[in-house]
Amino acid sequence: MFAKDTDMVWEHLSNGTPLYVDNASSLYALKVADAARRSSKIGQNVAVSNFV
């Protein structure tokens, strides 16, 4: 895993490739995680808002 991260950082610094994920995907992942947290708290399904 360290080697993969090192390669990704090198590619980012050398070529400007994005690290890990873009902002929109990161935001969506946070929305999913928050919905899971709320669902666990109330014991019911919680809908995730639109991707964008």
Secondary structure as the mmCIF struct_conf table of DSSP 4:
data_model
#
loop_
_struct_conf.conf_type_id
_struct_conf.id
_struct_conf.beg_label_comp_id
_struct_conf.beg_label_asym_id
_struct_conf.beg_label_seq_id
_struct_conf.end_label_comp_id
_struct_conf.end_label_asym_id
_struct_conf.end_label_seq_id
HELX_RH_AL_P HELX_RH_AL_P1 PHE A 2 ASN A 15
HELX_LH_PP_P HELX_LH_PP_P1 THR A 17 PRO A 18
BEND BEND1 LEU A 19 VAL A 21
HELX_RH_AL_P HELX_RH_AL_P2 ASN A 23 ILE A 42
TURN_TY1_P TURN_TY1_P1 GLY A 43 GLY A 43
BEND BEND2 GLN A 44 GLN A 44
HELX_LH_PP_P HELX_LH_PP_P2 ALA A 47 ASN A 50
#
